[in-house]
Amino acid sequence: MELWILFGTFVFLLLIGTPVAFCLGVSSFATVLYLGLPPVVVFQRLNSGVSVYALMAIPFFIYSGDLMVRGDIARRLVALAGAMVGHLRGGLGQVNVLASVMFGGVSGSAAADASAVGGLMVPQMKARGYDVDYAVNLTVVGSIIALLIPPSHNMIIYSISAGGRLSIADLFTAGVIPGLLLALSLMTAAWFVARRRGYPTEPFPGLAALGRLFLSAVPGLILVAIIFGGVRSGFFTASESANVAVVYALLVTALVYRTLPWHEFTDATIAAVRTTSMVLLVIGTAACFGWLLAYLRVPTAMVNGLQSISDNPIVILLLINATLLILGTFMDMSPLIIITTPIFLPVAQAFGVDPVHFGVILILNLGIGLCTPPVGAVLFVGCAVGRISIWQAMRTIWPFYFAAFATLMLVTYIPALSLWLPALFK
């Protein structure tokens, strides 16, 4: 009965349009009352959920990414990407994906990637004769690359949800090869679609122009090296690296590029505070929800249930992926990480899956959910940028979905794609 109250209240509130944070909090509160526990338990768990030092990294990574968006970094990265791959078939489509790789390594946010890269690329692609659905779909699915490569704040949330015992440096490193593999898969899909539709290529600007664009983009690219290298080497923690990222972003945009006026700085600060408040409220209420799942022994029941279905790790991982893909279409990513990690991580470990490897599977899987209606936040951003309906985008997004799903299957069943690089650095 307790589980019926917990999940029933949550689903009902979600269906009537209640914000996710309140769905999680109210359903947890109702279940605690039914169990006869002190109501203050809800607030204690909420407080303990956000009182984690590693979470300090999230607001500062959000802030540094917003400063980069407003400080002209995205435009320089897109220009560099255009010089590098614009001459391939479907030139601006290839540029779109590579720009997502570069900007994702700066922002760590799929929504920021879709907004910044989409805002620059979609109008250009429309002006050059590309169909708007192609431009939007490539922007939307390409933006989830930012979830895998450093500095992905979702990796930090996963580490905390796993009990805080996983190295954030290992998680950052583990996502690099899967992120690049996803980019390669999307560029291949973009090439086939562009060839079928007869999209043009862009002229190669020459090595001299490529060198100038690279030098122009170097200050922004250095940020990736600072974050990844500092955390990986142990020179500073993820939280410290986020602070360094903000200071560096301010110096580059305000002093080097001189593209951050005062009003943009204040807007970025206010936006970062607003976004952080929403994210931390969701994390706190999801922590309470996750604690109740553990209290009611849901992870144990899930392990036993899946073991009764099959003892084959291939089948179990397929079932977990299918479940996560379905859940990802109805909920945002951050609460899902906190809720599903305590449920599915023990199952995966029971079948011999490394927790770092499972983290990459989880992030990529739920990232695909961000591109899927009815609650695909990144899909909404991309459609708003391109000014098309969700239905127009969904009719032709399938080649890019297939590329993302193929990457998910490769990452799931070839652990070395996630674990080889962390082992190498160790």
Solvent accessible surface area in square Angstrom, and as a share of the most:
residue,aa,sasa,rsa
1,M,136,0.61
2,E,53,0.24
3,L,71,0.35
4,W,198,0.69
5,I,34,0.17
6,L,0,0.00
7,F,79,0.33
8,G,35,0.34
9,T,34,0.20
10,F,15,0.06
11,V,72,0.41
12,F,125,0.52
13,L,27,0.13
14,L,40,0.20
15,L,138,0.69
16,I,105,0.53
17,G,62,0.59
18,T,34,0.20
19,P,81,0.51
20,V,29,0.17
21,A,7,0.06
22,F,113,0.47
23,C,0,0.00
24,L,0,0.00
25,G,14,0.14
26,V,72,0.41
27,S,0,0.00
28,S,0,0.00
29,F,72,0.30
30,A,32,0.25
31,T,0,0.00
32,V,0,0.00
33,L,92,0.46
34,Y,111,0.42
35,L,46,0.23
36,G,64,0.62
37,L,41,0.21
38,P,75,0.47
39,P,61,0.38
40,V,79,0.46
41,V,21,0.12
42,V,9,0.05
43,F,124,0.52
44,Q,104,0.46
45,R,87,0.32
46,L,49,0.24
47,N,90,0.46
48,S,50,0.32
49,G,10,0.10
50,V,45,0.26
51,S,75,0.49
52,V,48,0.27
53,Y,141,0.54
54,A,24,0.18
55,L,6,0.03
56,M,91,0.41
57,A,0,0.00
58,I,0,0.00
59,P,28,0.17
60,F,58,0.24
61,F,0,0.00
62,I,24,0.12
63,Y,32,0.12
64,S,0,0.00
65,G,3,0.02
66,D,27,0.14
67,L,0,0.00
68,M,0,0.00
69,V,48,0.28
70,R,76,0.28
71,G,0,0.00
72,D,34,0.17
73,I,1,0.01
74,A,5,0.04
75,R,115,0.42
76,R,44,0.16
77,L,1,0.00
78,V,12,0.07
79,A,35,0.27
80,L,4,0.02
81,A,0,0.00
82,G,24,0.23
83,A,4,0.03
84,M,81,0.36
85,V,19,0.11
86,G,1,0.01
87,H,82,0.37
88,L,73,0.36
89,R,96,0.35
90,G,0,0.00
91,G,0,0.00
92,L,11,0.06
93,G,0,0.00
94,Q,3,0.02
95,V,2,0.01
96,N,0,0.00
97,V,0,0.00
98,L,28,0.14
99,A,0,0.00
100,S,0,0.00
101,V,23,0.13
102,M,25,0.11
103,F,1,0.00
104,G,0,0.00
105,G,3,0.03
106,V,0,0.00
107,S,2,0.02
108,G,0,0.00
109,S,23,0.15
110,A,3,0.03
111,A,47,0.36
112,A,26,0.20
113,D,0,0.00
114,A,0,0.00
115,S,56,0.36
116,A,10,0.08
117,V,1,0.00
118,G,0,0.00
119,G,39,0.37
120,L,50,0.25
121,M,1,0.00
122,V,2,0.01
123,P,69,0.44
124,Q,72,0.32
125,M,0,0.00
126,K,93,0.39
127,A,88,0.69
128,R,122,0.44
129,G,55,0.53
130,Y,7,0.03
131,D,68,0.35
132,V,37,0.21
133,D,21,0.11
134,Y,1,0.01
135,A,0,0.00
136,V,0,0.00
137,N,1,0.00
138,L,0,0.00
139,T,1,0.00
140,V,0,0.00
141,V,1,0.00
142,G,0,0.00
143,S,0,0.00
144,I,2,0.01
145,I,0,0.00
146,A,0,0.00
147,L,4,0.02
148,L,1,0.01
149,I,12,0.06
150,P,6,0.04
151,P,0,0.00
152,S,0,0.00
153,H,19,0.09
154,N,7,0.03
155,M,0,0.00
156,I,0,0.00
157,I,2,0.01
158,Y,0,0.00
159,S,4,0.02
160,I,36,0.19
161,S,23,0.15
162,A,6,0.04
163,G,60,0.58
164,G,50,0.48
165,R,150,0.55
166,L,22,0.11
167,S,50,0.32
168,I,28,0.14
169,A,14,0.11
170,D,10,0.05
171,L,0,0.00
172,F,1,0.01
173,T,0,0.00
174,A,1,0.01
175,G,0,0.00
176,V,32,0.18
177,I,44,0.23
178,P,0,0.00
179,G,0,0.00
180,L,91,0.45
181,L,38,0.19
182,L,0,0.00
183,A,7,0.05
184,L,113,0.56
185,S,25,0.16
186,L,0,0.00
187,M,35,0.15
188,T,63,0.37
189,A,13,0.10
190,A,0,0.00
191,W,88,0.31
192,F,114,0.48
193,V,5,0.03
194,A,0,0.00
195,R,152,0.55
196,R,169,0.62
197,R,73,0.26
198,G,56,0.54
199,Y,10,0.04
200,P,59,0.37
201,T,62,0.36
202,E,29,0.13
203,P,118,0.74
204,F,92,0.38
205,P,65,0.41
206,G,24,0.23
207,L,141,0.70
208,A,72,0.56
209,A,18,0.14
210,L,39,0.20
211,G,32,0.31
212,R,156,0.57
213,L,55,0.28
214,F,101,0.42
215,L,129,0.64
216,S,35,0.22
217,A,1,0.01
218,V,38,0.22
219,P,25,0.16
220,G,1,0.01
221,L,44,0.22
222,I,75,0.38
223,L,0,0.00
224,V,42,0.24
225,A,65,0.50
226,I,47,0.24
227,I,1,0.00
228,F,39,0.16
229,G,33,0.32
230,G,8,0.08
231,V,11,0.06
232,R,43,0.16
233,S,85,0.55
234,G,61,0.58
235,F,169,0.70
236,F,31,0.13
237,T,69,0.40
238,A,7,0.05
239,S,4,0.02
240,E,74,0.33
241,S,0,0.00
242,A,0,0.00
243,N,56,0.29
244,V,54,0.31
245,A,0,0.00
246,V,12,0.07
247,V,84,0.48
248,Y,39,0.15
249,A,0,0.00
250,L,53,0.26
251,L,87,0.43
252,V,4,0.02
253,T,0,0.00
254,A,42,0.32
255,L,109,0.54
256,V,88,0.50
257,Y,28,0.11
258,R,190,0.69
259,T,39,0.23
260,L,21,0.10
261,P,61,0.38
262,W,188,0.66
263,H,109,0.49
264,E,45,0.20
265,F,52,0.22
266,T,41,0.24
267,D,62,0.32
268,A,0,0.00
269,T,48,0.28
270,I,95,0.48
271,A,20,0.16
272,A,7,0.06
273,V,93,0.53
274,R,138,0.50
275,T,47,0.27
276,T,17,0.10
277,S,63,0.41
278,M,114,0.51
279,V,26,0.15
280,L,48,0.24
281,L,73,0.36
282,V,24,0.14
283,I,5,0.03
284,G,0,0.00
285,T,8,0.05
286,A,0,0.00
287,A,24,0.18
288,C,1,0.01
289,F,2,0.01
290,G,7,0.07
291,W,64,0.22
292,L,0,0.00
293,L,0,0.00
294,A,54,0.42
295,Y,106,0.40
296,L,37,0.19
297,R,178,0.65
298,V,16,0.09
299,P,19,0.12
300,T,76,0.44
301,A,63,0.49
302,M,62,0.27
303,V,23,0.13
304,N,85,0.44
305,G,33,0.32
306,L,17,0.08
307,Q,85,0.38
308,S,96,0.62
309,I,115,0.58
310,S,23,0.15
311,D,123,0.64
312,N,64,0.33
313,P,59,0.37
314,I,106,0.54
315,V,57,0.33
316,I,1,0.00
317,L,13,0.06
318,L,90,0.45
319,L,61,0.30
320,I,2,0.01
321,N,2,0.01
322,A,46,0.36
323,T,52,0.30
324,L,0,0.00
325,L,42,0.21
326,I,107,0.55
327,L,62,0.31
328,G,2,0.02
329,T,23,0.13
330,F,97,0.40
331,M,11,0.05
332,D,58,0.30
333,M,8,0.03
334,S,16,0.11
335,P,2,0.01
336,L,3,0.02
337,I,0,0.00
338,I,14,0.07
339,I,12,0.06
340,T,2,0.01
341,T,0,0.00
342,P,36,0.22
343,I,13,0.06
344,F,8,0.03
345,L,5,0.03
346,P,50,0.31
347,V,0,0.00
348,A,0,0.00
349,Q,72,0.32
350,A,57,0.44
351,F,31,0.13
352,G,69,0.67
353,V,14,0.08
354,D,56,0.29
355,P,26,0.17
356,V,17,0.10
357,H,4,0.02
358,F,0,0.00
359,G,0,0.00
360,V,0,0.00
361,I,1,0.00
362,L,0,0.00
363,I,0,0.00
364,L,1,0.01
365,N,0,0.00
366,L,3,0.01
367,G,0,0.00
368,I,15,0.08
369,G,1,0.01
370,L,12,0.06
371,C,1,0.00
372,T,27,0.16
373,P,38,0.24
374,P,77,0.49
375,V,53,0.30
376,G,0,0.00
377,A,40,0.31
378,V,2,0.01
379,L,0,0.00
380,F,86,0.36
381,V,43,0.24
382,G,1,0.01
383,C,6,0.04
384,A,73,0.56
385,V,45,0.26
386,G,2,0.02
387,R,214,0.78
388,I,22,0.11
389,S,55,0.35
390,I,49,0.25
391,W,173,0.61
392,Q,71,0.32
393,A,0,0.00
394,M,24,0.11
395,R,131,0.48
396,T,43,0.25
397,I,0,0.00
398,W,147,0.51
399,P,44,0.28
400,F,2,0.01
401,Y,25,0.10
402,F,146,0.61
403,A,7,0.05
404,A,1,0.00
405,F,83,0.34
406,A,34,0.27
407,T,1,0.00
408,L,0,0.00
409,M,39,0.17
410,L,78,0.39
411,V,0,0.00
412,T,1,0.01
413,Y,76,0.29
414,I,76,0.39
415,P,62,0.39
416,A,59,0.46
417,L,40,0.20
418,S,0,0.00
419,L,50,0.25
420,W,134,0.47
421,L,25,0.12
422,P,8,0.05
423,A,68,0.53
424,L,110,0.55
425,F,96,0.40
426,K,165,0.70
